[in-house]
Amino acid sequence: MQQEVIHQDLRTKSIRKLFVSYLVPAVLGMVLMSINIIIDGIMVSRGVGQLGLAGVNVASPVFPIIFAISLWIGMGGATLYSIALGENKIERARHIFTQSITLAVVVVGILMVVCLWNIEGLAYLFGANEVILPYTLEYLKVLLMFGVIYVLENVLSIFIRNDGNPRLAMTGLIITAILNIIFNYVFIFIFHWGVRGSALGTILSAAIGFLVLLTHFFKKDSLLKWTKLRFDWAIVKDIMTIGFPSFVTEMSVAIVTVGYNVAFIKHAGEIGVAGFAIVNNIHTMALLVFFGVGAALQPIVSYHFGAELFDRMKAALRLAVKTAVVCGIIAVVLGFICAKYIVMLFDIQSQQLLDFTVKGIGLFFIQYIFLGFNIVYAEYFQSIRQTKRSTFIILSRGLLLVFPLLWILPNFLGVNGIWLVPVTAEALTMIMILVMNRRKDPLLVTRKA
């Protein structure tokens, strides 16, 4: 009965209103987080310098790796959690939550220890050279020592959103983002701690955001509760299987960032890496908006899949696709119109770097016409346990297409070819999705319990 009261909106509210109720908090939270990332880059650029910014960008794949693990476990667990709620299996849902949090702590703890053991080799692997290495190591040490905090905040935020409280999930993101900006300013410009201060600001703000999210458990009607830990290999396997596309998404970002850094070092030197660092900061903002659309879709789709309300589920998908495409068009237009003004926020002193980066944005941003469509469909298939389709989409737009294109296009188009790699990869992936959707409807595939 309690479940019916709390989740009545999911079953009866109009899909448009329901989607908006999840979309607005998700996108607002993601937008503020992404603005916060850009401000971080601006502060490092102004407070530490061009080499500091390049060093942080080389270390930046650690964020997608940590975020990848949190999404792997968080999205896998939260999808199972929402499906269980749709099936009215409350105790199973709580057991899934307990398993997910425990799994996140164990996996991240082991990974951080291994990475700290050979941190300098890791920095070189990410694309550092002798000039950038000191800045990269300062940033990496802090993130690797306290990365588990960042993971716990992300995993808990996903579960809270799926438990029907997207506003608190958004509030946690907003508080984290605002505090991160404040801490970065204090640590970089007042304490003069350099890139280490930027990393400390990120971790400390995440810890406070995590404490804010814990207030969800004070609600008397919350279904999300910790249960006695009983290791269940079947649930762990399902979590890792269903969450795998999310892991691949973020790992692809990390690996591809390394590929771009190496390509720009080869074809344009330090200016190329610094220019890509700026574009990558801006790209992260746009990417998080599209992830926000997917994050709004996931709990709706998973719940309706569990409740077998397939018509409402497909209506939500259509609405999410339209939203993502419109956001993509807006992003492309803003990229062409505002590129110079955005880049100038980073206090660029070199005219060569300014021209290089502005031109790169004009080419790089074309991908957004296709990117949102691809992300929404990857999220949709993952939410209905069609992990093979979801993983195929993510691998296509990431590793499978990007690395061959990074080798082919620069040989014909030079540096411009590097900027056009994601455009080509996203366009080809969208075509493959359209072809794939002409085949058997995945809902006709036998559902697993």
C-alpha positions in Angstrom: 0.0 0.0 0.0 2.8 2.4 0.9 4.5 1.7 -2.4 1.3 2.5 -4.3 0.9 5.9 -2.5 4.5 7.0 -3.0 4.8 5.9 -6.6 1.2 6.7 -7.7 2.5 9.5 -10.0 4.6 7.0 -11.9 1.6 5.0 -12.9 -1.1 7.7 -13.4 0.5 11.1 -14.1 0.7 12.2 -17.7 4.0 11.2 -19.2 4.9 14.8 -20.2 4.4 16.1 -16.6 6.1 13.1 -15.2 9.1 13.4 -17.5 9.4 17.2 -16.8 9.2 16.5 -13.0 12.4 14.4 -13.4 14.0 16.4 -16.3 14.1 19.8 -14.6 15.9 18.7 -11.4 18.2 16.4 -13.4 19.2 19.0 -16.0 19.4 21.9 -13.6 21.7 19.9 -11.4 23.8 18.7 -14.3 24.0 22.3 -15.8 25.2 23.7 -12.5 27.7 20.9 -12.1 29.0 21.5 -15.6 29.2 25.3 -15.1 31.2 24.4 -12.0 33.6 22.3 -14.0 34.2 25.2 -16.4 34.7 27.6 -13.5 37.2 25.1 -12.1 39.1 25.3 -15.4 39.0 29.1 -15.4 40.3 29.3 -11.9 43.1 26.9 -12.6 44.0 28.8 -15.8 44.0 32.1 -14.0 45.5 31.0 -10.7 48.0 28.5 -11.8 48.6 29.1 -15.5 48.4 27.4 -18.9 50.7 24.5 -17.8 48.5 23.9 -14.7 45.4 23.7 -16.9 47.1 21.3 -19.2 48.3 19.2 -16.2 44.8 19.0 -14.8 43.4 18.1 -18.2 45.9 15.2 -18.5 44.8 14.0 -15.0 41.1 14.5 -15.9 40.5 10.9 -17.1 40.6 9.9 -13.5 37.2 11.7 -13.1 35.5 9.7 -15.8 37.1 6.5 -14.4 35.8 7.1 -10.9 32.5 8.4 -12.3 32.3 5.3 -14.5 32.5 3.0 -11.5 29.8 4.9 -9.7 27.6 4.8 -12.7 28.3 1.1 -13.3 27.2 0.2 -9.9 24.7 3.0 -9.4 22.8 2.7 -12.6 22.9 -1.1 -12.5 21.6 -1.2 -9.0 19.1 1.7 -9.5 17.7 0.1 -12.6 17.1 -3.2 -10.7 15.8 -1.2 -7.8 13.1 0.6 -9.9 12.1 -2.6 -11.7 11.7 -4.3 -8.3 9.5 -1.3 -7.2 7.4 -1.6 -10.3 6.9 -5.3 -9.5 6.1 -4.3 -5.9 9.0 -6.3 -4.5 10.1 -3.8 -1.7 12.5 -6.0 0.3 14.3 -7.1 -2.9 14.7 -3.4 -3.8 16.2 -2.6 -0.5 18.5 -5.6 -0.7 19.7 -4.4 -4.1 20.5 -1.0 -2.6 22.6 -2.5 0.2 24.5 -4.7 -2.2 25.2 -1.7 -4.5 26.7 0.5 -1.8 28.9 -2.3 -0.4 30.1 -3.2 -3.9 31.0 0.4 -4.7 33.2 0.8 -1.6 35.1 -2.5 -2.2 35.7 -2.0 -5.9 36.8 1.7 -5.6 39.0 1.0 -2.6 41.0 -1.7 -4.4 41.3 0.4 -7.6 42.6 3.5 -5.7 45.3 1.5 -3.9 46.5 -0.1 -7.2 46.6 3.3 -8.9 48.5 5.0 -6.1 51.1 2.3 -6.2 52.3 3.4 -9.7 50.9 6.9 -9.9 53.8 8.3 -12.1 53.4 5.6 -14.6 49.6 6.3 -14.7 50.3 10.0 -15.3 52.5 9.2 -18.3 49.9 6.8 -19.6 47.4 9.6 -19.5 49.6 11.7 -21.8 51.8 13.7 -19.4 55.3 14.8 -20.4 58.2 16.1 -18.2 56.8 19.7 -18.3 53.2 18.9 -17.3 54.0 15.9 -15.0 54.4 17.8 -11.6 50.9 19.4 -12.0 49.4 16.1 -13.0 50.8 14.3 -10.0 49.6 16.9 -7.5 46.1 16.6 -8.8 46.1 12.8 -9.1 47.3 12.1 -5.6 44.3 13.8 -3.9 41.7 12.3 -6.2 43.1 8.8 -5.8 43.3 9.0 -2.0 39.8 10.2 -1.5 38.0 9.0 -4.7 35.6 6.7 -2.7 33.8 9.8 -1.3 33.0 11.0 -4.9 31.7 7.5 -5.8 29.5 7.2 -2.8 27.9 10.6 -3.4 27.1 9.7 -7.0 25.7 6.2 -6.3 23.5 7.5 -3.5 22.3 10.4 -5.7 21.1 7.9 -8.4 19.2 5.7 -5.9 17.6 8.7 -4.2 16.4 9.9 -7.7 14.9 6.5 -8.4 13.2 6.5 -5.0 11.0 9.3 -6.1 13.1 12.2 -4.7 14.8 13.9 -7.7 14.7 17.3 -6.0 17.0 16.1 -3.2 19.3 14.5 -5.7 19.4 17.9 -7.5 19.9 19.7 -4.2 22.9 17.6 -3.4 24.4 18.3 -6.8 23.8 22.1 -6.4 25.3 22.3 -3.0 28.3 20.2 -4.1 28.8 22.5 -7.2 28.5 25.7 -5.2 30.9 24.6 -2.5 33.4 23.3 -5.1 33.5 26.8 -6.6 34.0 28.4 -3.2 36.6 25.9 -2.1 38.5 26.2 -5.4 38.7 30.0 -5.1 39.8 29.9 -1.5 42.4 27.1 -2.0 43.8 28.4 -5.3 43.8 32.2 -4.8 43.9 32.7 -1.0 45.9 29.6 0.2 47.9 29.3 -3.1 47.7 25.5 -3.1 47.7 25.3 -6.9 46.1 22.3 -8.7 46.3 20.3 -5.4 43.9 22.9 -3.9 41.5 22.4 -6.9 41.4 18.6 -6.2 40.9 19.1 -2.5 38.0 21.5 -3.2 36.4 18.8 -5.4 36.6 16.1 -2.8 35.6 18.2 0.2 32.5 19.6 -1.6 31.5 16.0 -2.6 31.8 14.9 1.1 29.4 17.6 2.2 27.1 16.8 -0.7 27.0 13.2 0.5 26.0 14.3 3.9 23.1 16.3 2.4 21.9 13.3 0.5 21.8 11.3 3.7 18.9 13.4 4.9 16.7 11.3 2.5 16.7 8.5 5.1 15.0 10.8 7.7 11.8 10.7 5.6 9.3 8.3 7.2 7.8 7.3 3.8 11.2 6.5 2.2 11.3 3.1 0.7 15.1 3.3 0.4 16.5 1.6 3.5 19.7 -0.2 4.5 19.2 -3.9 5.2 21.4 -6.5 6.8 24.2 -7.3 4.3 23.9 -10.8 2.8 26.1 -11.3 -0.2 24.1 -12.4 -3.2 26.1 -13.2 -6.2 23.1 -13.3 -8.5 22.2 -9.7 -7.6 25.8 -8.5 -7.9 26.1 -10.1 -11.3 22.9 -8.4 -12.4 24.1 -5.0 -11.1 27.4 -5.4 -13.0 25.7 -6.6 -16.2 23.0 -3.9 -16.3 25.3 -1.1 -15.2 28.0 -2.1 -17.7 26.9 0.3 -20.5 27.2 3.2 -18.0 30.7 2.1 -17.1 31.6 1.8 -20.8 30.3 5.3 -21.4 32.5 7.0 -18.8 35.5 4.7 -19.5 35.2 5.6 -23.1 35.4 9.3 -22.2 38.5 8.6 -20.1 40.2 6.5 -22.8 39.2 8.8 -25.6 40.5 11.9 -23.7 43.9 10.2 -23.5 43.7 9.5 -27.3 42.9 13.1 -28.0 45.7 14.4 -25.8 48.2 12.1 -27.5 46.9 13.2 -31.0 47.1 16.9 -30.1 50.6 16.5 -28.6 51.7 14.9 -31.8 50.0 17.3 -34.3 50.0 20.6 -32.3 52.2 20.3 -29.2 51.4 21.9 -25.8 49.1 24.5 -27.5 47.0 21.6 -28.9 46.6 20.0 -25.4 45.8 23.4 -23.8 43.3 24.2 -26.5 41.6 20.8 -26.1 41.6 21.2 -22.3 39.5 24.3 -22.8 37.2 22.7 -25.3 36.9 19.6 -23.2 35.8 21.7 -20.2 33.1 23.2 -22.3 32.2 19.8 -23.8 31.7 18.4 -20.3 29.1 21.0 -19.7 27.1 20.0 -22.8 27.6 16.3 -22.2 26.2 16.5 -18.7 23.1 18.2 -20.0 22.5 15.2 -22.3 23.2 12.8 -19.4 20.6 14.8 -17.5 18.0 13.9 -20.1 19.0 10.3 -19.9 19.0 10.4 -16.1 15.4 11.7 -16.2 14.3 9.0 -18.5 15.9 6.0 -16.7 13.7 5.7 -13.5 10.5 6.3 -15.5 11.4 3.6 -18.1 12.7 1.1 -15.5 9.6 1.4 -13.3 7.2 1.1 -16.2 9.1 -1.9 -17.6 8.7 -3.6 -14.2 5.1 -2.7 -14.1 4.6 -3.7 -17.8 3.2 -0.3 -18.8 4.9 -0.4 -22.1 2.9 2.3 -24.0 3.7 4.9 -21.3 7.3 3.8 -21.4 7.6 4.3 -25.2 5.9 7.7 -24.9 8.6 8.8 -22.4 11.3 7.6 -24.8 9.9 9.7 -27.7 9.7 12.8 -25.4 13.3 12.3 -24.3 14.6 11.9 -27.9 12.9 15.1 -28.9 14.3 16.9 -25.9 17.8 15.7 -26.6 17.7 16.7 -30.3 16.5 20.2 -29.4 19.2 20.6 -26.8 21.8 19.5 -29.4 20.7 22.0 -31.9 20.8 24.8 -29.3 24.3 23.7 -28.3 25.6 23.8 -31.8 24.2 27.3 -32.4 25.7 28.6 -29.2 29.0 27.1 -30.1 29.2 29.0 -33.4 27.9 32.3 -32.0 29.6 32.4 -28.6 32.9 30.4 -29.0 35.2 33.4 -28.8 33.5 34.9 -25.7 33.5 31.5 -23.9 37.2 30.9 -24.6 38.2 34.4 -23.4 36.8 33.5 -20.0 39.9 31.3 -19.6 42.1 34.4 -19.7 44.1 33.2 -22.7 47.2 35.3 -23.3 48.3 33.7 -26.6 46.5 34.8 -29.7 47.6 31.6 -31.4 45.9 29.5 -28.6 42.8 31.7 -28.8 42.4 31.2 -32.6 43.2 27.5 -32.3 40.5 26.9 -29.6 37.8 29.0 -31.2 38.2 27.2 -34.5 38.2 23.8 -32.7 34.9 24.6 -30.9 33.2 25.4 -34.3 34.1 22.0 -35.6 33.9 19.9 -32.4 30.3 21.1 -31.5 28.7 19.8 -34.6 28.6 16.4 -32.9 25.8 17.6 -30.6 23.2 17.3 -33.4 23.7 13.5 -33.1 25.1 12.9 -29.6 21.9 13.5 -27.6 19.9 11.0 -29.7 22.6 8.4 -29.1 22.8 8.9 -25.4 19.1 8.7 -24.9 18.8 5.4 -26.8 21.7 3.9 -24.9 20.0 4.9 -21.6 16.7 3.5 -22.8 18.0 0.1 -23.8 20.0 -0.2 -20.5 16.8 0.7 -18.5 14.9 -2.2 -20.0 17.8 -4.6 -19.5 18.8 -4.7 -23.2 22.5 -4.3 -22.2 23.9 -5.7 -25.4 22.2 -3.0 -27.5 23.1 -0.3 -25.1 26.8 -1.4 -24.9 26.9 -1.6 -28.7 25.8 2.0 -29.0 28.2 3.3 -26.5 31.2 1.4 -27.9 30.3 2.5 -31.4 30.3 6.2 -30.5 33.3 5.8 -28.4 36.2 3.3 -28.7 35.2 1.4 -31.8 34.9 4.4 -34.1 37.0 7.1 -32.4 40.4 5.5 -32.4 40.4 4.4 -36.0 39.1 7.9 -36.9 41.9 9.5 -34.8 44.4 7.7 -37.0 42.6 8.3 -40.3 41.2 11.8 -40.3 44.4 13.8 -39.1 46.3 12.2 -42.0 43.9 13.8 -44.5 42.7 16.9 -42.7 45.5 17.7 -40.2 44.5 19.1 -36.8 41.0 19.8 -38.2 40.6 16.1 -38.6 41.0 15.6 -34.9 38.3 18.1 -34.1 35.9 16.3 -36.6 36.5 12.8 -35.1 33.6 12.9 -32.6 31.3 14.4 -35.3 31.9 11.5 -37.6 31.6 8.9 -34.8 28.3 10.3 -33.5 26.8 10.6 -36.9 27.7 7.0 -37.9 26.3 5.7 -34.5 23.0 7.5 -35.1 22.7 5.8 -38.5 23.3 2.4 -36.9 20.7 3.0 -34.2 18.1 3.9 -36.9 18.9 0.7 -38.7 18.8 -1.3 -35.5 15.4 0.1 -34.6 13.9 -1.3 -37.8 14.5 -4.8 -36.5 12.7 -6.8 -33.8 11.2 -4.7 -31.0 13.2 -5.4 -27.8 10.0 -5.5 -25.8 9.1 -8.7 -27.6 12.1 -10.3 -26.1 11.2 -12.4 -23.1 11.7 -10.4 -19.9 13.8 -11.7 -17.0 12.2 -11.6 -13.6 
